Amino acid sequence: MAKTLSDEVAPNNITINNILTGNFLTDRIKHLYPTKEELDTVTNAIPLKRLGKPEEFGALVAFLGSEQAAFITGTSIQIDGGLVRSLL
């Protein structure tokens, strides 16, 4: 869908991208995994062995909205610490 929509709006200098997220250390994650053991299970499944920081997600969003990313469109970008082991 991002590829199709990006083709339609690109002539207007509008970029369309997907951000495919993994687990980030948010209040929601803390609620879903309230014990250290549960949180460790989730964290250990991530190759980087940690949860993402919300500011790391924000940095990607800010970059995609910046002039430096003006030539990136119609793509999906994973930000998951290596959790997904397949290519898109």
N, C-alpha and C positions, 0 to 999 in steps of 0.2 A: 504494500500500500504506500509506503514512504517513497518508493521509487516511482510509482505512477503519479502520485501527487506532486512530487518534486519536478517531474517532467512538465506538468501543467503550470506550475507557478514560477519556475526558474526564469522565464523571460521577464518577470517582474522583480528580479533580484531577491526572491524569497527562497530560503533554504528550508528543507524538511529533513530531519534526521530522527532516528530512534535512539534512546538510551536504554540499554538492557542492563538492569541493575542486579547486583547480588545483595548480600546482607550488609546493612550499615548499622552502626551502633546508634540506634534511636530509641526513644521511649517505647515504641511499638515492639521492637525486638526484645527489649528488657521485659516487657509485659508477656510476650509469647514464651520466653525462656527465662523464668524468674530465678532459677537456681544456677549456681556456678557450673554444676555438672552439665545441665542442659545447654547452657551457653558455650561451654567448652566443646561439646559434641558438634555444634554448628560451626564453631571457629576451626576446629581440627579438620573439617571437610574442605576448607579453603586452602589452596596451596600456599598462599602467603601467611597462613596461620593467624589471621586476625580479621576482624570485621572492618569494613570501610568506615572512614570518618565522613560525617555529613559534609564537611568542608571540601573533601575530595570530589564528591558528587557535584557540589556547587561550583567548583573550579571547572569541571567539564562543561556544565551548563553555561557558565560565563564565557568560556572559550568558544563554544559553538555559537553563541550570540554575538561574538566579536567580529571585527573586520578581519582578523587573522584567519578565521574559519570560513570566510566568504566563498571559498571554492569547494567546500565540503557540503554535499547535498545528496539525498537519496540513499543514505547509508544507515546501518545499525552499528552502534558502538557499545561493546561490552565493558562494563566497569564492575568487576566482580571478584577481583583478586585471583583470577585464574580458575574459578569454580566450574564454569562450563568448559568441558573438555573437548567440545566439537567446534568445527568451523561453521559459520553461518551459511 
